Amino acid sequence: MKTAKDREEAFRRDLVELLAKHKAELKITDDGKSYGMHSGIAEVTMMSEWDAEGNLTADYTEFRI
């Protein structure tokens, strides 16, 4: 049986690998509404990428999940 700790560790390991694979950053914040009315938000940011010749190979993107 997988314990709660085992499951958490596996999830965290997979999340770190996913973020690294996409060169992404995960930020946890809130929607900025007033005290007691705000909701949590997870934002993923992936920076632009260029090749050796300076050509853009991947656009910058930021989105909420």
Summary of the structure (lengths in Angstrom):
residues: 65
radius of gyration: 16.6
end to end distance: 30.2
largest distance: 51.7
contacts: 115
relative contact order: 0.15
helix: 28%
strand: 35%
